[in-house]
């Protein structure tokens, strides 16, 4: 059987997702790149779910330069927002 789909995001999580995507746009502007080239929308939701404590299998494309330039700043922003 296929794995269960994750539960829908709650209203506060949807707001966090909007903030996460806004931060991604800021990072993209700083790097002079399109946000979609750095991280796709479904990756933003996966990152949010990871920050909420859900078990997440990080995709392979989260390694390398994306981890340092994109994911670490986004993760630290999520950690600050939740504290």
Beta strands, then each sheet from edge to edge (+ up, - down):
end
